[in-house]
Amino acid sequence: MKCAYFVTGTDTGVGKTTISSALVHQFAALGLRSVGMKPVASGCILQDDVLLSEDVQQLKAASNLTLPLSDINPYAFEPAIAPHIAASQAGAEIELGVIQAAYARLEAAADVVIVEGVGGFRVPLNDTLDTADLAVALGLPVILVVGLRLGCINHALLTAEAIAARGLTLAGWIANRIDPAMSMQEENLQALRLRLQAPCLGVVPWVAAGDFTEIDTELVAQL
């Protein structure tokens, strides 16, 4: 079995890394060589002259492969700001070709590659390209993480439209209960099920500290 998916979210802070790590972990539990990729990460910490992202470390912990950090995370920036601004401050430019080459090496080594985007679906990467262009360049089916909070229906439907407009397949969506206090959660879920033209792969309960190992919802069965 060989497969790969691009994970995007309805916004930033909706749990993409936790969900992506859970997907990597669950595919690995099936005996597949599984790896996560974070092409662009900001908010990194300098350790031993290497910029490390907490998100990337979580993805690596979920994987059952040891592959080069430079392929898992080709672009790492220290400021916790929009990636195109962080890149500009660092005197760098995010190039799709660099990411595509790194992805190709991961794909050659793994059975499953889960590529986690940055923020929402249209986050700028440079002056002309954004994460939607990255998803198109990689040509992967998309998994949408819907953070269950006020406004999520509108955000989910707009993102699904943007995915379709780029000619990409929405492989499925995952609801993440990021706001335990949100009222009418089940009603919101029902509205999403009625309107999103893709399968719901799972509804993930609120997880303290984003620990993917606590997620026992089966997310990969329909993929």
LUMKETOR-656296 format. One record per residue: residue number from 1; residue in three letters; x, y, z of N, C-alpha, C in turn. Coordinates in steps of 0.02 Angstrom, whole numbers, plus 50000, padded with zeros to 5 digits. Layout:
BEGIN
[pt NUM; 'ala'; [X; Y; Z]; [X; Y; Z]; [X; Y; Z]];
...
***
This chain:
BEGIN
[pt 1; 'met'; [50042; 49940; 50000]; [50000; 50000; 50000]; [50044; 50063; 50000]];
[pt 2; 'lys'; [50030; 50108; 49954]; [50065; 50172; 49951]; [50011; 50226; 49949]];
[pt 3; 'cys'; [50016; 50276; 49993]; [49968; 50331; 49991]; [49998; 50391; 50025]];
[pt 4; 'ala'; [49970; 50449; 50010]; [49991; 50511; 50041]; [49933; 50559; 50042]];
[pt 5; 'tyr'; [49933; 50603; 50092]; [49879; 50651; 50100]; [49907; 50718; 50122]];
[pt 6; 'phe'; [49872; 50772; 50102]; [49889; 50839; 50123]; [49837; 50860; 50175]];
[pt 7; 'val'; [49860; 50877; 50235]; [49815; 50895; 50289]; [49812; 50971; 50295]];
[pt 8; 'thr'; [49752; 50999; 50289]; [49743; 51070; 50298]; [49690; 51080; 50353]];
[pt 9; 'gly'; [49679; 51144; 50371]; [49633; 51158; 50425]; [49588; 51216; 50407]];
[pt 10; 'thr'; [49534; 51223; 50445]; [49488; 51279; 50436]; [49519; 51345; 50459]];
[pt 11; 'asp'; [49573; 51341; 50497]; [49606; 51400; 50523]; [49670; 51376; 50558]];
[pt 12; 'thr'; [49707; 51423; 50585]; [49764; 51404; 50626]; [49738; 51384; 50696]];
[pt 13; 'gly'; [49775; 51341; 50729]; [49757; 51321; 50797]; [49698; 51274; 50801]];
[pt 14; 'val'; [49685; 51236; 50749]; [49629; 51189; 50750]; [49651; 51117; 50763]];
[pt 15; 'gly'; [49716; 51107; 50774]; [49740; 51040; 50792]; [49766; 51000; 50733]];
[pt 16; 'lys'; [49790; 51034; 50681]; [49817; 50997; 50623]; [49874; 50952; 50641]];
[pt 17; 'thr'; [49919; 50976; 50683]; [49978; 50935; 50701]; [49958; 50873; 50740]];
[pt 18; 'thr'; [49913; 50883; 50788]; [49889; 50825; 50828]; [49855; 50774; 50784]];
[pt 19; 'ile'; [49812; 50797; 50739]; [49776; 50752; 50694]; [49825; 50720; 50645]];
[pt 20; 'ser'; [49870; 50759; 50616]; [49920; 50731; 50569]; [49962; 50678; 50603]];
[pt 21; 'ser'; [49983; 50692; 50665]; [50023; 50643; 50702]; [49983; 50580; 50717]];
[pt 22; 'ala'; [49919; 50588; 50733]; [49876; 50531; 50745]; [49869; 50488; 50682]];
[pt 23; 'leu'; [49864; 50521; 50624]; [49860; 50484; 50561]; [49925; 50445; 50549]];
[pt 24; 'val'; [49981; 50478; 50558]; [50046; 50444; 50550]; [50050; 50384; 50596]];
[pt 25; 'his'; [50032; 50395; 50659]; [50036; 50343; 50711]; [49990; 50284; 50694]];
[pt 26; 'gln'; [49930; 50299; 50671]; [49882; 50245; 50656]; [49902; 50205; 50595]];
[pt 27; 'phe'; [49929; 50239; 50544]; [49954; 50201; 50486]; [50014; 50158; 50506]];
[pt 28; 'ala'; [50057; 50185; 50549]; [50114; 50146; 50573]; [50092; 50084; 50612]];
[pt 29; 'ala'; [50038; 50092; 50650]; [50012; 50036; 50689]; [49986; 49980; 50645]];
[pt 30; 'leu'; [49971; 49996; 50582]; [49949; 49945; 50534]; [50008; 49909; 50502]];
[pt 31; 'gly'; [50069; 49928; 50522]; [50128; 49896; 50495]; [50155; 49931; 50433]];
[pt 32; 'leu'; [50130; 49990; 50418]; [50153; 50028; 50360]; [50208; 50076; 50380]];
[pt 33; 'arg'; [50256; 50085; 50335]; [50309; 50134; 50347]; [50279; 50204; 50338]];
[pt 34; 'ser'; [50272; 50239; 50393]; [50232; 50300; 50394]; [50273; 50359; 50419]];
[pt 35; 'val'; [50267; 50415; 50385]; [50306; 50474; 50404]; [50263; 50537; 50395]];
[pt 36; 'gly'; [50274; 50586; 50437]; [50242; 50651; 50430]; [50291; 50702; 50403]];
[pt 37; 'met'; [50264; 50749; 50365]; [50305; 50803; 50336]; [50274; 50870; 50352]];
[pt 38; 'lys'; [50314; 50917; 50375]; [50293; 50986; 50386]; [50337; 51029; 50342]];
[pt 39; 'pro'; [50317; 51043; 50281]; [50361; 51079; 50234]; [50386; 51146; 50260]];
[pt 40; 'val'; [50342; 51182; 50296]; [50360; 51248; 50321]; [50338; 51254; 50393]];
[pt 41; 'ala'; [50384; 51274; 50437]; [50367; 51282; 50507]; [50396; 51348; 50533]];
[pt 42; 'ser'; [50356; 51386; 50568]; [50381; 51445; 50602]; [50374; 51435; 50677]];
[pt 43; 'gly'; [50401; 51480; 50717]; [50399; 51472; 50789]; [50446; 51418; 50813]];
[pt 44; 'cys'; [50503; 51409; 50777]; [50551; 51357; 50795]; [50599; 51381; 50849]];
[pt 45; 'ile'; [50630; 51334; 50883]; [50679; 51349; 50935]; [50748; 51324; 50913]];
[pt 46; 'leu'; [50798; 51365; 50924]; [50866; 51346; 50904]; [50896; 51299; 50957]];
[pt 47; 'gln'; [50912; 51238; 50935]; [50943; 51189; 50979]; [51003; 51158; 50942]];
[pt 48; 'asp'; [51062; 51166; 50971]; [51123; 51139; 50941]; [51130; 51162; 50868]];
[pt 49; 'asp'; [51118; 51227; 50858]; [51125; 51259; 50792]; [51074; 51234; 50741]];
[pt 50; 'val'; [51020; 51202; 50764]; [50968; 51178; 50719]; [50901; 51207; 50742]];
[pt 51; 'leu'; [50862; 51234; 50696]; [50796; 51260; 50713]; [50747; 51202; 50715]];
[pt 52; 'leu'; [50717; 51191; 50773]; [50671; 51135; 50783]; [50601; 51161; 50798]];
[pt 53; 'ser'; [50553; 51132; 50764]; [50483; 51148; 50775]; [50451; 51096; 50821]];
[pt 54; 'glu'; [50411; 51118; 50868]; [50375; 51071; 50912]; [50328; 51027; 50870]];
[pt 55; 'asp'; [50298; 51057; 50818]; [50254; 51018; 50774]; [50293; 50963; 50739]];
[pt 56; 'val'; [50352; 50979; 50714]; [50393; 50930; 50679]; [50415; 50875; 50726]];
[pt 57; 'gln'; [50433; 50893; 50787]; [50453; 50842; 50836]; [50396; 50794; 50851]];
[pt 58; 'gln'; [50335; 50821; 50853]; [50277; 50778; 50865]; [50265; 50731; 50806]];
[pt 59; 'leu'; [50272; 50756; 50746]; [50264; 50714; 50687]; [50318; 50659; 50686]];
[pt 60; 'lys'; [50379; 50677; 50704]; [50433; 50627; 50705]; [50419; 50573; 50758]];
[pt 61; 'ala'; [50392; 50594; 50815]; [50377; 50546; 50868]; [50324; 50496; 50847]];
[pt 62; 'ala'; [50280; 50517; 50802]; [50226; 50473; 50779]; [50248; 50424; 50726]];
[pt 63; 'ser'; [50304; 50438; 50693]; [50328; 50398; 50637]; [50366; 50336; 50660]];
[pt 64; 'asn'; [50366; 50286; 50617]; [50407; 50226; 50630]; [50467; 50224; 50583]];
[pt 65; 'leu'; [50485; 50282; 50554]; [50543; 50288; 50512]; [50589; 50343; 50538]];
[pt 66; 'thr'; [50653; 50336; 50527]; [50701; 50389; 50542]; [50728; 50416; 50477]];
[pt 67; 'leu'; [50705; 50476; 50460]; [50724; 50507; 50397]; [50752; 50576; 50409]];
[pt 68; 'pro'; [50789; 50605; 50362]; [50823; 50669; 50374]; [50774; 50725; 50392]];
[pt 69; 'leu'; [50792; 50764; 50443]; [50752; 50820; 50464]; [50743; 50870; 50406]];
[pt 70; 'ser'; [50794; 50877; 50365]; [50791; 50925; 50310]; [50739; 50906; 50258]];
[pt 71; 'asp'; [50720; 50842; 50255]; [50666; 50820; 50211]; [50598; 50826; 50245]];
[pt 72; 'ile'; [50597; 50809; 50309]; [50534; 50814; 50347]; [50512; 50887; 50354]];
[pt 73; 'asn'; [50561; 50931; 50363]; [50546; 51002; 50372]; [50598; 51044; 50334]];
[pt 74; 'pro'; [50587; 51054; 50269]; [50636; 51091; 50228]; [50645; 51164; 50249]];
[pt 75; 'tyr'; [50591; 51196; 50273]; [50595; 51266; 50291]; [50574; 51276; 50364]];
[pt 76; 'ala'; [50621; 51301; 50404]; [50609; 51313; 50476]; [50629; 51385; 50492]];
[pt 77; 'phe'; [50585; 51420; 50527]; [50597; 51490; 50545]; [50583; 51501; 50619]];
[pt 78; 'glu'; [50621; 51546; 50649]; [50616; 51557; 50721]; [50555; 51597; 50742]];
[pt 79; 'pro'; [50540; 51653; 50710]; [50482; 51692; 50733]; [50416; 51654; 50723]];
[pt 80; 'ala'; [50371; 51660; 50771]; [50306; 51629; 50766]; [50257; 51676; 50731]];
[pt 81; 'ile'; [50272; 51686; 50666]; [50232; 51732; 50625]; [50217; 51698; 50558]];
[pt 82; 'ala'; [50179; 51732; 50516]; [50162; 51704; 50451]; [50226; 51683; 50414]];
[pt 83; 'pro'; [50225; 51625; 50381]; [50288; 51598; 50352]; [50320; 51643; 50299]];
[pt 84; 'his'; [50280; 51676; 50259]; [50311; 51718; 50207]; [50347; 51778; 50238]];
[pt 85; 'ile'; [50321; 51803; 50295]; [50354; 51858; 50329]; [50417; 51833; 50364]];
[pt 86; 'ala'; [50411; 51774; 50396]; [50469; 51745; 50430]; [50525; 51731; 50380]];
[pt 87; 'ala'; [50507; 51705; 50322]; [50557; 51691; 50270]; [50590; 51756; 50247]];
[pt 88; 'ser'; [50551; 51807; 50237]; [50579; 51871; 50215]; [50627; 51899; 50267]];
[pt 89; 'gln'; [50609; 51894; 50330]; [50654; 51919; 50384]; [50719; 51879; 50385]];
[pt 90; 'ala'; [50715; 51815; 50367]; [50775; 51773; 50367]; [50815; 51778; 50302]];
[pt 91; 'gly'; [50791; 51819; 50256]; [50825; 51826; 50192]; [50818; 51765; 50147]];
[pt 92; 'ala'; [50763; 51730; 50156]; [50751; 51669; 50117]; [50686; 51675; 50078]];
[pt 93; 'glu'; [50678; 51630; 50030]; [50615; 51626; 49994]; [50594; 51553; 49991]];
[pt 94; 'ile'; [50532; 51540; 50008]; [50506; 51472; 50007]; [50493; 51452; 49935]];
[pt 95; 'glu'; [50525; 51398; 49913]; [50519; 51375; 49844]; [50484; 51307; 49841]];
[pt 96; 'leu'; [50434; 51301; 49798]; [50397; 51239; 49793]; [50441; 51182; 49769]];
[pt 97; 'gly'; [50490; 51197; 49725]; [50534; 51144; 49700]; [50574; 51110; 49755]];
[pt 98; 'val'; [50596; 51148; 49804]; [50633; 51120; 49861]; [50588; 51072; 49900]];
[pt 99; 'ile'; [50526; 51093; 49911]; [50478; 51051; 49949]; [50460; 50989; 49909]];
[pt 100; 'gln'; [50450; 50997; 49844]; [50433; 50939; 49802]; [50489; 50887; 49802]];
[pt 101; 'ala'; [50551; 50910; 49800]; [50608; 50864; 49800]; [50612; 50827; 49867]];
[pt 102; 'ala'; [50601; 50863; 49922]; [50603; 50831; 49988]; [50546; 50781; 49995]];
[pt 103; 'tyr'; [50487; 50799; 49970]; [50430; 50753; 49973]; [50444; 50690; 49933]];
[pt 104; 'ala'; [50474; 50697; 49875]; [50490; 50639; 49832]; [50536; 50590; 49868]];
[pt 105; 'arg'; [50583; 50617; 49906]; [50629; 50573; 49943]; [50591; 50536; 50000]];
[pt 106; 'leu'; [50546; 50572; 50033]; [50506; 50539; 50086]; [50460; 50486; 50055]];
[pt 107; 'glu'; [50430; 50502; 50000]; [50384; 50455; 49967]; [50420; 50392; 49946]];
[pt 108; 'ala'; [50483; 50399; 49925]; [50522; 50340; 49904]; [50538; 50295; 49962]];
[pt 109; 'ala'; [50543; 50324; 50022]; [50563; 50285; 50081]; [50505; 50257; 50121]];
[pt 110; 'ala'; [50445; 50285; 50109]; [50388; 50269; 50152]; [50330; 50238; 50113]];
[pt 111; 'asp'; [50286; 50205; 50149]; [50223; 50182; 50120]; [50170; 50237; 50123]];
[pt 112; 'val'; [50173; 50277; 50177]; [50124; 50330; 50189]; [50159; 50394; 50207]];
[pt 113; 'val'; [50140; 50449; 50174]; [50166; 50515; 50192]; [50107; 50560; 50207]];
[pt 114; 'ile'; [50108; 50590; 50266]; [50057; 50638; 50286]; [50090; 50707; 50286]];
[pt 115; 'val'; [50069; 50750; 50241]; [50098; 50817; 50234]; [50052; 50867; 50269]];
[pt 116; 'glu'; [50079; 50900; 50320]; [50040; 50949; 50356]; [50054; 51019; 50330]];
[pt 117; 'gly'; [50001; 51054; 50311]; [50007; 51122; 50287]; [50020; 51171; 50344]];
[pt 118; 'val'; [50015; 51235; 50327]; [50027; 51288; 50377]; [49962; 51327; 50385]];
[pt 119; 'gly'; [49936; 51332; 50446]; [49876; 51371; 50457]; [49818; 51344; 50416]];
[pt 120; 'gly'; [49782; 51390; 50383]; [49727; 51371; 50339]; [49751; 51354; 50269]];
[pt 121; 'phe'; [49704; 51350; 50222]; [49720; 51325; 50155]; [49753; 51378; 50111]];
[pt 122; 'arg'; [49746; 51442; 50127]; [49772; 51495; 50083]; [49825; 51538; 50117]];
[pt 123; 'val'; [49864; 51510; 50160]; [49917; 51548; 50194]; [49974; 51563; 50145]];
[pt 124; 'pro'; [49995; 51626; 50137]; [50048; 51642; 50090]; [50114; 51609; 50108]];
[pt 125; 'leu'; [50150; 51587; 50056]; [50217; 51559; 50065]; [50271; 51608; 50039]];
[pt 126; 'asn'; [50253; 51645; 49988]; [50297; 51699; 49963]; [50252; 51751; 49930]];
[pt 127; 'asp'; [50280; 51794; 49889]; [50240; 51849; 49861]; [50187; 51826; 49813]];
[pt 128; 'thr'; [50194; 51766; 49786]; [50146; 51744; 49734]; [50112; 51677; 49749]];
[pt 129; 'leu'; [50140; 51638; 49795]; [50114; 51570; 49807]; [50089; 51562; 49878]];
[pt 130; 'asp'; [50042; 51516; 49886]; [50017; 51500; 49953]; [50012; 51425; 49962]];
[pt 131; 'thr'; [49985; 51403; 50019]; [49984; 51331; 50033]; [49938; 51293; 49986]];
[pt 132; 'ala'; [49888; 51327; 49957]; [49847; 51294; 49907]; [49890; 51275; 49846]];
[pt 133; 'asp'; [49935; 51320; 49826]; [49980; 51305; 49771]; [50026; 51246; 49789]];
[pt 134; 'leu'; [50046; 51242; 49852]; [50087; 51185; 49874]; [50048; 51120; 49868]];
[pt 135; 'ala'; [49986; 51120; 49889]; [49945; 51059; 49884]; [49937; 51038; 49812]];
[pt 136; 'val'; [49927; 51087; 49767]; [49921; 51072; 49696]; [49987; 51044; 49668]];
[pt 137; 'ala'; [50043; 51075; 49688]; [50109; 51052; 49664]; [50123; 50980; 49685]];
[pt 138; 'leu'; [50101; 50961; 49745]; [50112; 50893; 49768]; [50059; 50845; 49739]];
[pt 139; 'gly'; [50001; 50873; 49719]; [49950; 50833; 49687]; [49917; 50782; 49733]];
[pt 140; 'leu'; [49910; 50800; 49797]; [49885; 50751; 49846]; [49811; 50763; 49863]];
[pt 141; 'pro'; [49774; 50710; 49878]; [49707; 50719; 49906]; [49713; 50754; 49974]];
[pt 142; 'val'; [49662; 50792; 49991]; [49664; 50834; 50050]; [49620; 50807; 50106]];
[pt 143; 'ile'; [49645; 50810; 50166]; [49605; 50796; 50226]; [49597; 50863; 50263]];
[pt 144; 'leu'; [49534; 50880; 50278]; [49519; 50944; 50310]; [49505; 50934; 50384]];
[pt 145; 'val'; [49544; 50968; 50426]; [49531; 50967; 50498]; [49486; 51026; 50514]];
[pt 146; 'val'; [49427; 51011; 50541]; [49378; 51062; 50560]; [49381; 51071; 50635]];
[pt 147; 'gly'; [49404; 51128; 50657]; [49405; 51143; 50728]; [49335; 51163; 50750]];
[pt 148; 'leu'; [49305; 51123; 50794]; [49236; 51137; 50815]; [49235; 51196; 50863]];
[pt 149; 'arg'; [49217; 51254; 50836]; [49207; 51314; 50874]; [49161; 51360; 50834]];
[pt 150; 'leu'; [49139; 51413; 50864]; [49093; 51458; 50831]; [49122; 51482; 50764]];
[pt 151; 'gly'; [49084; 51475; 50710]; [49107; 51495; 50644]; [49134; 51438; 50602]];
[pt 152; 'cys'; [49138; 51378; 50631]; [49172; 51324; 50595]; [49135; 51301; 50533]];
[pt 153; 'ile'; [49069; 51307; 50532]; [49032; 51285; 50472]; [49051; 51328; 50412]];
[pt 154; 'asn'; [49049; 51393; 50421]; [49068; 51438; 50367]; [49140; 51426; 50345]];
[pt 155; 'his'; [49186; 51420; 50392]; [49256; 51409; 50375]; [49266; 51342; 50338]];
[pt 156; 'ala'; [49230; 51291; 50359]; [49237; 51226; 50327]; [49210; 51227; 50256]];
[pt 157; 'leu'; [49152; 51258; 50246]; [49123; 51260; 50179]; [49165; 51301; 50131]];
[pt 158; 'leu'; [49191; 51358; 50155]; [49234; 51399; 50112]; [49298; 51362; 50094]];
[pt 159; 'thr'; [49327; 51327; 50142]; [49388; 51289; 50129]; [49375; 51232; 50079]];
[pt 160; 'ala'; [49319; 51197; 50088]; [49301; 51143; 50041]; [49293; 51171; 49971]];
[pt 161; 'glu'; [49263; 51230; 49964]; [49255; 51261; 49898]; [49323; 51278; 49868]];
[pt 162; 'ala'; [49368; 51304; 49910]; [49435; 51322; 49886]; [49473; 51260; 49863]];
[pt 163; 'ile'; [49466; 51205; 49899]; [49499; 51143; 49880]; [49473; 51119; 49812]];
[pt 164; 'ala'; [49407; 51120; 49804]; [49377; 51099; 49740]; [49398; 51145; 49683]];
[pt 165; 'ala'; [49402; 51210; 49697]; [49420; 51259; 49646]; [49491; 51247; 49619]];
[pt 166; 'arg'; [49534; 51217; 49660]; [49602; 51202; 49638]; [49607; 51134; 49604]];
[pt 167; 'gly'; [49550; 51101; 49595]; [49549; 51036; 49561]; [49574; 50980; 49604]];
[pt 168; 'leu'; [49573; 50989; 49670]; [49597; 50938; 49716]; [49538; 50898; 49744]];
[pt 169; 'thr'; [49553; 50838; 49767]; [49502; 50795; 49797]; [49502; 50803; 49872]];
[pt 170; 'leu'; [49443; 50816; 49900]; [49435; 50816; 49973]; [49422; 50744; 49994]];
[pt 171; 'ala'; [49474; 50711; 50020]; [49469; 50640; 50037]; [49424; 50629; 50097]];
[pt 172; 'gly'; [49419; 50679; 50140]; [49377; 50673; 50199]; [49392; 50729; 50247]];
[pt 173; 'trp'; [49351; 50734; 50299]; [49362; 50786; 50349]; [49358; 50756; 50418]];
[pt 174; 'ile'; [49393; 50787; 50464]; [49396; 50764; 50534]; [49375; 50821; 50579]];
[pt 175; 'ala'; [49326; 50809; 50620]; [49303; 50860; 50668]; [49344; 50853; 50731]];
[pt 176; 'asn'; [49371; 50909; 50754]; [49413; 50910; 50814]; [49380; 50954; 50866]];
[pt 177; 'arg'; [49363; 50926; 50923]; [49328; 50963; 50976]; [49377; 51006; 51015]];
[pt 178; 'ile'; [49399; 51060; 50983]; [49451; 51103; 51014]; [49422; 51149; 51068]];
[pt 179; 'asp'; [49356; 51158; 51068]; [49323; 51201; 51117]; [49271; 51159; 51154]];
[pt 180; 'pro'; [49291; 51130; 51212]; [49244; 51087; 51249]; [49181; 51123; 51270]];
[pt 181; 'ala'; [49185; 51190; 51276]; [49128; 51229; 51299]; [49082; 51251; 51242]];
[pt 182; 'met'; [49098; 51233; 51180]; [49056; 51255; 51124]; [48986; 51227; 51131]];
[pt 183; 'ser'; [48937; 51271; 51124]; [48868; 51249; 51128]; [48844; 51220; 51062]];
[pt 184; 'met'; [48795; 51176; 51064]; [48764; 51147; 51005]; [48814; 51111; 50959]];
[pt 185; 'gln'; [48860; 51075; 50989]; [48911; 51041; 50949]; [48880; 50989; 50902]];
[pt 186; 'glu'; [48834; 50950; 50926]; [48805; 50897; 50884]; [48766; 50927; 50826]];
[pt 187; 'glu'; [48732; 50983; 50838]; [48695; 51016; 50784]; [48743; 51043; 50731]];
[pt 188; 'asn'; [48800; 51069; 50753]; [48850; 51092; 50706]; [48879; 51034; 50666]];
[pt 189; 'leu'; [48891; 50979; 50699]; [48916; 50920; 50664]; [48866; 50895; 50612]];
[pt 190; 'gln'; [48803; 50896; 50629]; [48752; 50874; 50582]; [48750; 50920; 50520]];
[pt 191; 'ala'; [48758; 50985; 50532]; [48759; 51032; 50476]; [48819; 51019; 50431]];
[pt 192; 'leu'; [48876; 51004; 50461]; [48936; 50989; 50422]; [48927; 50925; 50382]];
[pt 193; 'arg'; [48898; 50875; 50412]; [48887; 50811; 50377]; [48840; 50820; 50317]];
[pt 194; 'leu'; [48791; 50864; 50324]; [48743; 50875; 50270]; [48774; 50914; 50212]];
[pt 195; 'arg'; [48821; 50957; 50228]; [48846; 51005; 50178]; [48913; 50987; 50147]];
[pt 196; 'leu'; [48956; 50953; 50182]; [49021; 50935; 50155]; [49015; 50872; 50113]];
[pt 197; 'gln'; [49035; 50877; 50050]; [49029; 50820; 50004]; [49090; 50775; 50008]];
[pt 198; 'ala'; [49103; 50751; 50068]; [49159; 50705; 50080]; [49145; 50670; 50145]];
[pt 199; 'pro'; [49173; 50611; 50155]; [49159; 50573; 50216]; [49189; 50605; 50278]];
[pt 200; 'cys'; [49154; 50600; 50334]; [49183; 50619; 50398]; [49225; 50560; 50422]];
[pt 201; 'leu'; [49289; 50570; 50428]; [49335; 50516; 50447]; [49336; 50504; 50522]];
[pt 202; 'gly'; [49308; 50551; 50560]; [49306; 50542; 50633]; [49293; 50607; 50669]];
[pt 203; 'val'; [49269; 50599; 50730]; [49260; 50657; 50775]; [49305; 50645; 50834]];
[pt 204; 'val'; [49354; 50690; 50841]; [49406; 50681; 50892]; [49389; 50721; 50954]];
[pt 205; 'pro'; [49389; 50689; 51012]; [49375; 50725; 51074]; [49432; 50772; 51092]];
[pt 206; 'trp'; [49416; 50820; 51135]; [49468; 50866; 51158]; [49524; 50827; 51192]];
[pt 207; 'val'; [49586; 50841; 51172]; [49643; 50805; 51199]; [49689; 50854; 51234]];
[pt 208; 'ala'; [49702; 50842; 51297]; [49746; 50886; 51335]; [49815; 50888; 51305]];
[pt 209; 'ala'; [49842; 50948; 51296]; [49911; 50958; 51271]; [49921; 50929; 51201]];
[pt 210; 'gly'; [49866; 50914; 51165]; [49872; 50890; 51097]; [49909; 50824; 51091]];
[pt 211; 'asp'; [49900; 50778; 51138]; [49935; 50714; 51138]; [49902; 50666; 51089]];
[pt 212; 'phe'; [49934; 50654; 51032]; [49905; 50612; 50981]; [49897; 50539; 51004]];
[pt 213; 'thr'; [49937; 50518; 51053]; [49932; 50449; 51077]; [49867; 50437; 51115]];
[pt 214; 'glu'; [49834; 50491; 51137]; [49770; 50483; 51172]; [49710; 50478; 51125]];
[pt 215; 'ile'; [49722; 50487; 51061]; [49667; 50485; 51013]; [49654; 50412; 50993]];
[pt 216; 'asp'; [49598; 50386; 51015]; [49581; 50317; 50998]; [49528; 50314; 50943]];
[pt 217; 'thr'; [49508; 50372; 50917]; [49462; 50373; 50861]; [49496; 50345; 50799]];
[pt 218; 'glu'; [49465; 50296; 50766]; [49495; 50267; 50707]; [49487; 50315; 50648]];
[pt 219; 'leu'; [49542; 50343; 50625]; [49540; 50395; 50574]; [49558; 50370; 50505]];
[pt 220; 'val'; [49589; 50312; 50499]; [49616; 50291; 50435]; [49573; 50237; 50401]];
[pt 221; 'ala'; [49520; 50215; 50433]; [49482; 50158; 50406]; [49451; 50174; 50338]];
[pt 222; 'gln'; [49432; 50236; 50326]; [49398; 50254; 50263]; [49446; 50280; 50210]];
[pt 223; 'leu'; [49509; 50283; 50225]; [49558; 50310; 50177]; [49587; 50256; 50132]];
***
